[in-house]
Amino acid sequence: MDAAYLSAFAALAGSAIGGLTSIATSWFTQRVQFSAEQRRHDLSTRQDLYRAFIEEASKWYADAYEHDDTEVSNLVDLYALVSRMRILSSPKIVDAADHVVRVIIETYKAPNKTMREVEELLENKSLNPLFDFSLACREELRDDSPF
């Protein structure tokens, strides 16, 4: 075989290998960037979901202290948020959210509270049914954080 052919073949093979390496590196880099962006998006979606649940649950929990009963339709948004959590969140988060909803329903069933009774509950720290939920959310979001 002629040295010129061998030299040309080596140059072409080197170019092909270099091109394939460049393509593979670009593909891998894009894949890692897409994965990181997807995780950030998922994290942001769950943060928004948890924030909405906390706001909605707080509103209805306060309402439960002032009223003996409610329309079931008032709690639909709360149940919808829990259902979204069943899709996006861990079972620990869903269980904590279910517990919050049960506490709200039980609070509606209980007699209205006076300000003195609320103060006593504050001292016993039993006024915050969202405490365990928020801790579970913090743990999950911290563990999934890409940073």
Stockholm file with secondary structure:
# STOCKHOLM 1.0

chainA/1-147         MDAAYLSAFAALAGSAIGGLTSIATSWFTQRVQFSAEQRRHDLSTRQDLYRAFIEEASKWYADAYEHDDTEVSNLVDLYALVSRMRILSSPKIVDAADHVVRVIIETYKAPNKTMREVEELLENKSLNPLFDFSLACREELRDDSPF
#=GR chainA/1-147 SS CCHHHHHHHHHHHHHHHHHHHHHHHHHHHHHHHHHHHHHHHHHHHHHHHHHHHHHHHHHHHHHHHHCSCCCGGGGHHHHHHHHHHHHHSCHHHHHHHHHHHHHHHHHHHSCCCCHHHHHHHHHHTCSCTTHHHHHHHHHHHHHHCCC
#=GC SS_cons         CCHHHHHHHHHHHHHHHHHHHHHHHHHHHHHHHHHHHHHHHHHHHHHHHHHHHHHHHHHHHHHHHHCSCCCGGGGHHHHHHHHHHHHHSCHHHHHHHHHHHHHHHHHHHSCCCCHHHHHHHHHHTCSCTTHHHHHHHHHHHHHHCCC
//
